């Protein structure tokens, strides 16, 4: 990952985000490895960093790092990605990838291949399999959700991964921004599932999702309305790159509480409980102390440095 690769593609750029309310060392270490891999591919990378309250910035500023602040600790990933996507669209990029900042792609020429794939498809996942790094032993290998879907036109949410890295045409993202109301995470699954909304089994599959079942009716209506627009913009034209990806380790996956976390926001009404900051991030619109503390505690309980619990500071 140290050799500079110049793919000679200027129509595709990458956006990632960095927010680290618990100041985990692993997040910053992984980000630096990630940016080195992006540099080796020669692709334009824009990072949107979010700091909470008066916390110090963790990244060096510059033309390729947008730094914004908010007060309330919650999952802001898709808000930050949308902020970066808007900037890249304004700069004239025709194709935009959004990638988790703990991933590297094995083929350094992937930007060229992604750009070519988006001439045919409207949305692509940037790999067909991912190797999840473990603290000891060999990596865990998982299929990409798009690869499984494209091979058999079946929505597989149980034995595949919907996250890590996607790319779409700019006109899609300009028309329908990423869904950003998943304030304890899970946006990747919500976005992938919406991309398959034209498939006959979509409604039953949606009804089986833990995150959807946990939503009250207001949250469900908000998501389904967005999914209809996103699915129409994609039009079933989904693809993937035939390459492998790897992730950098940042704590045990059991601490992500992928199923249990939805109970923290079971009573969330996004129209009542959330409001936009000037920069486009979420803040709490009403003072529900219990929900605010539960969401904040979720970040501490992820233990991404494999450490014991840290002090909570939920409003900065």
C-alpha positions as CSV (number, residue, x, y, z in Angstrom):
1,X,0.0,0.0,0.0
2,X,3.0,2.3,-0.3
3,X,3.4,2.5,-4.1
4,X,1.7,5.4,-5.8
5,X,-0.7,4.3,-8.5
6,X,-2.0,6.8,-11.0
7,X,-5.2,5.5,-12.6
8,X,-5.8,8.5,-14.9
9,X,-9.4,8.8,-14.0
10,X,-10.7,12.2,-13.2
11,X,-14.5,11.6,-13.1
12,X,-14.6,9.6,-9.8
13,X,-13.8,10.8,-6.3
14,X,-14.1,9.2,-2.9
15,X,-15.7,10.6,0.3
16,X,-15.2,9.2,3.8
17,X,-16.0,10.5,7.3
18,X,-14.2,10.5,10.6
19,X,-16.1,11.0,13.9
20,X,-14.7,9.6,17.1
21,X,-16.6,10.8,20.3
22,X,-14.8,8.3,22.5
23,X,-11.4,9.1,21.0
24,X,-10.5,5.5,20.2
25,X,-6.9,5.1,19.1
26,X,-7.8,2.3,16.6
27,X,-10.1,4.6,14.6
28,X,-7.4,7.1,14.0
29,X,-4.8,4.4,13.3
30,X,-7.2,2.8,10.8
31,X,-7.9,6.1,9.1
32,X,-4.3,6.7,8.5
33,X,-3.9,3.2,6.9
34,X,-7.0,3.9,4.8
35,X,-5.7,7.2,3.5
36,X,-2.4,5.6,2.6
37,X,-4.2,3.0,0.5
38,X,-6.3,5.7,-1.2
39,X,-3.2,7.6,-2.0
40,X,-1.7,4.5,-3.5
41,X,-4.7,4.3,-5.9
42,X,-4.2,7.9,-7.0
43,X,-7.9,8.7,-6.4
44,X,-9.2,12.0,-5.0
45,X,-10.3,11.6,-1.4
46,X,-12.4,14.0,0.6
47,X,-12.8,13.5,4.3
48,X,-15.5,15.1,6.4
49,X,-14.5,15.2,10.1
50,X,-17.0,15.8,12.9
51,X,-15.9,17.0,16.3
52,X,-18.3,17.2,19.3
53,X,-18.5,20.4,21.4
54,X,-15.1,21.8,22.0
55,X,-13.2,18.5,21.4
56,X,-9.9,19.0,19.5
57,X,-9.7,18.0,15.8
58,X,-8.0,14.6,15.3
59,X,-7.1,15.2,11.7
60,X,-4.9,17.8,10.0
61,X,-7.0,20.3,8.1
62,X,-6.5,21.1,4.5
63,X,-8.3,21.3,1.1
64,X,-9.3,17.6,1.3
65,X,-10.5,17.7,4.9
66,X,-13.8,19.4,5.8
67,X,-14.1,20.0,9.6
68,X,-17.5,20.7,11.2
69,X,-18.9,20.6,14.8
70,X,-22.0,19.5,16.5
71,X,-23.2,19.1,20.1
72,X,-25.0,15.8,20.5
73,X,-23.3,12.4,20.2
74,X,-25.1,10.0,17.8
75,X,-24.3,8.1,14.6
76,X,-23.7,10.9,12.1
77,X,-22.0,8.9,9.3
78,X,-24.5,9.4,6.5
79,X,-25.0,13.1,7.4
80,X,-21.3,13.6,6.9
81,X,-21.1,11.6,3.7
82,X,-24.0,13.6,2.3
83,X,-22.1,16.8,3.2
84,X,-19.0,15.5,1.3
85,X,-21.1,14.2,-1.6
86,X,-22.6,17.7,-2.1
87,X,-19.2,19.2,-2.3
88,X,-17.9,16.7,-4.8
89,X,-20.9,17.1,-7.0
90,X,-20.3,20.9,-6.9
91,X,-16.7,20.3,-8.0
92,X,-18.0,18.5,-11.1
93,X,-17.4,14.8,-10.3
94,X,-19.7,12.5,-12.2
95,X,-19.2,9.4,-10.1
96,X,-18.8,9.3,-6.3
97,X,-17.7,6.5,-4.0
98,X,-18.3,6.5,-0.2
99,X,-16.0,4.2,1.7
100,X,-15.6,3.3,5.4
101,X,-12.3,4.7,6.7
102,X,-11.1,1.2,7.8
103,X,-11.0,-0.5,4.5
104,X,-8.5,-1.2,1.7
105,X,-9.1,-2.7,-1.7
106,X,-6.7,-5.3,-3.0
107,X,-6.6,-4.0,-6.6
108,X,-5.0,-0.5,-6.7
109,X,-6.6,0.1,-10.1
110,X,-10.1,-0.1,-8.6
111,X,-11.0,3.5,-9.3
112,X,-10.6,2.9,-13.1
113,X,-12.7,-0.2,-12.9
114,X,-15.4,1.5,-10.7
115,X,-15.7,4.4,-13.2
116,X,-16.1,1.9,-16.1
117,X,-18.7,-0.1,-14.1
118,X,-20.7,3.1,-13.4
119,X,-21.0,3.6,-17.2
120,X,-23.3,0.6,-17.1
121,X,-24.7,0.6,-13.6
122,X,-26.1,3.3,-11.4
123,X,-24.9,1.8,-8.1
124,X,-22.0,-0.6,-7.4
125,X,-20.5,-2.2,-4.3
126,X,-16.8,-1.9,-4.6
127,X,-15.9,-5.6,-3.8
128,X,-17.3,-9.1,-4.1
129,X,-15.8,-10.4,-0.8
130,X,-14.4,-8.8,2.3
131,X,-11.7,-10.2,4.6
132,X,-12.4,-8.9,8.1
133,X,-9.2,-8.7,10.1
134,X,-9.2,-10.4,13.5
135,X,-6.9,-9.8,16.5
136,X,-5.4,-13.2,16.0
137,X,-5.8,-15.9,13.4
138,X,-7.0,-15.7,9.8
139,X,-9.5,-13.1,8.7
140,X,-13.2,-13.8,8.5
141,X,-14.4,-13.8,4.8
142,X,-17.9,-12.6,3.9
143,X,-19.6,-12.1,0.6
144,X,-20.7,-8.7,-0.6
145,X,-24.4,-8.1,-0.6
146,X,-24.4,-6.7,-4.2
147,X,-22.5,-9.7,-5.5
148,X,-25.0,-12.2,-4.0
149,X,-27.9,-10.1,-5.3
150,X,-26.6,-9.8,-8.8
151,X,-25.9,-13.5,-9.1
152,X,-29.3,-14.8,-8.1
153,X,-31.6,-11.7,-7.8
154,X,-32.3,-12.6,-4.2
155,X,-32.0,-10.2,-1.3
156,X,-29.5,-11.7,1.1
157,X,-29.2,-9.8,4.3
158,X,-28.2,-12.7,6.6
159,X,-25.0,-14.1,5.1
160,X,-23.5,-11.1,3.3
161,X,-22.3,-7.6,4.1
162,X,-24.0,-4.5,2.8
163,X,-21.3,-2.0,3.9
164,X,-17.7,-0.9,3.6
165,X,-17.8,0.7,0.1
166,X,-20.2,1.8,-2.6
167,X,-20.2,4.1,-5.6
168,X,-23.0,5.7,-7.6
169,X,-23.5,8.2,-10.4
170,X,-23.6,11.8,-9.2
171,X,-27.0,12.4,-10.7
172,X,-28.5,9.6,-8.4
173,X,-26.9,11.2,-5.3
174,X,-28.0,14.7,-6.4
175,X,-31.6,13.5,-6.8
176,X,-31.7,11.3,-3.6
177,X,-29.2,11.8,-0.8
178,X,-28.2,8.8,1.3
179,X,-30.6,7.9,4.1
180,X,-29.2,9.5,7.2
181,X,-31.7,8.9,10.0
182,X,-30.1,5.7,11.4
183,X,-28.7,7.4,14.5
184,X,-27.2,4.2,16.0
185,X,-25.8,2.9,12.7
186,X,-27.1,0.5,10.1
187,X,-27.4,2.9,7.3
188,X,-25.6,0.6,4.9
189,X,-28.2,-2.1,5.3
190,X,-31.0,0.4,4.9
191,X,-29.5,1.8,1.7
192,X,-28.7,-1.6,0.2
193,X,-32.2,-2.9,0.9
194,X,-33.8,0.2,-0.7
195,X,-31.7,-0.4,-3.8
196,X,-33.5,-3.7,-4.3
197,X,-37.0,-2.3,-3.7
198,X,-38.2,-3.5,-7.2
199,X,-37.7,-7.1,-6.2
200,X,-40.9,-9.1,-5.4
201,X,-39.5,-10.3,-2.1
202,X,-38.6,-6.7,-0.9
203,X,-41.5,-6.1,1.4
204,X,-41.2,-9.5,3.3
205,X,-37.4,-9.0,3.5
206,X,-37.9,-5.5,4.9
207,X,-40.3,-6.8,7.5
208,X,-37.7,-9.3,8.8
209,X,-35.1,-6.6,9.5
210,X,-34.4,-6.0,13.2
211,X,-33.8,-2.3,12.5
212,X,-37.1,-1.9,10.7
213,X,-39.1,-3.9,13.2
214,X,-37.8,-1.7,16.0
215,X,-39.0,1.5,14.3
216,X,-42.3,3.2,15.2
217,X,-44.7,4.1,12.5
218,X,-43.3,7.5,12.0
219,X,-39.8,6.2,11.4
220,X,-41.1,3.5,9.1
221,X,-43.0,6.0,7.0
222,X,-39.9,8.2,6.7
223,X,-37.7,5.3,5.6
224,X,-40.2,3.7,3.1
225,X,-40.8,7.1,1.4
226,X,-37.1,7.6,1.0
227,X,-36.6,4.0,-0.2
228,X,-39.2,4.5,-2.9
229,X,-37.3,7.5,-4.3
230,X,-33.9,5.8,-4.0
231,X,-35.1,2.6,-5.6
232,X,-36.6,4.5,-8.5
233,X,-33.3,6.4,-9.0
234,X,-31.3,3.2,-9.0
235,X,-33.8,1.4,-11.3
236,X,-32.4,-2.0,-10.4
237,X,-29.1,-1.2,-12.1
238,X,-26.8,-2.6,-9.4
239,X,-23.4,-4.1,-9.9
240,X,-20.2,-4.9,-8.0
241,X,-16.4,-5.0,-8.6
242,X,-14.8,-8.5,-8.8
243,X,-12.1,-7.7,-6.2
244,X,-11.4,-8.4,-2.6
245,X,-11.4,-5.9,0.3
246,X,-9.9,-6.1,3.7
247,X,-10.9,-4.3,6.9
248,X,-8.7,-3.0,9.7
249,X,-9.5,-4.3,13.2
250,X,-11.2,-2.0,15.7
251,X,-12.7,-4.1,18.4
252,X,-14.9,-7.2,18.6
253,X,-17.9,-7.1,16.4
254,X,-20.0,-8.5,19.3
255,X,-19.6,-5.1,21.0
256,X,-21.4,-3.4,18.0
257,X,-24.6,-4.9,19.3
258,X,-26.0,-5.1,15.8
259,X,-29.4,-6.4,16.9
260,X,-29.7,-5.0,20.4
261,X,-28.8,-1.4,19.5
262,X,-32.2,-0.8,17.9
263,X,-33.9,-1.0,21.3
264,X,-32.1,2.2,22.3
265,X,-34.2,4.2,19.8
266,X,-37.4,2.2,19.8
267,X,-39.4,5.3,20.6
268,X,-37.7,7.6,18.2
269,X,-39.9,9.9,16.2
270,X,-37.5,11.6,13.7
271,X,-40.0,14.4,13.0
272,X,-40.3,15.3,16.7
273,X,-37.0,14.2,18.2
274,X,-34.4,15.2,15.6
275,X,-33.5,18.6,14.1
276,X,-30.7,19.7,11.7
277,X,-27.7,21.7,12.8
278,X,-26.6,24.4,10.3
279,X,-24.0,22.0,8.9
280,X,-26.6,19.3,8.2
281,X,-25.9,17.0,11.2
282,X,-28.5,15.8,13.6
283,X,-29.1,17.3,17.1
284,X,-31.7,16.4,19.7
285,X,-34.8,18.5,19.2
286,X,-36.2,17.8,22.7
287,X,-34.6,16.9,26.0
288,X,-35.1,13.2,26.2
289,X,-32.3,12.5,28.7
290,X,-32.7,8.8,28.7
291,X,-32.5,8.3,24.9
292,X,-29.7,10.7,24.6
293,X,-27.6,8.9,27.2
294,X,-28.4,5.5,25.8
295,X,-27.3,6.5,22.3
296,X,-24.1,8.1,23.8
297,X,-23.4,5.0,25.9
298,X,-23.6,2.9,22.8
299,X,-20.4,4.4,21.5
300,X,-18.6,3.8,24.8
301,X,-19.8,0.2,24.9
302,X,-18.4,-0.6,21.4
303,X,-15.0,-0.7,23.2
304,X,-13.1,-0.3,19.9
305,X,-9.8,-0.3,21.7
306,X,-10.9,-3.3,23.7
307,X,-10.8,-1.3,26.9
308,X,-13.1,-0.9,29.8
309,X,-15.9,1.7,29.8
310,X,-14.9,5.4,29.6
311,X,-16.5,8.4,31.2
312,X,-19.6,9.6,29.3
313,X,-20.0,13.2,28.0
314,X,-23.1,13.1,25.8
315,X,-23.6,16.8,25.2
316,X,-20.5,18.8,24.5
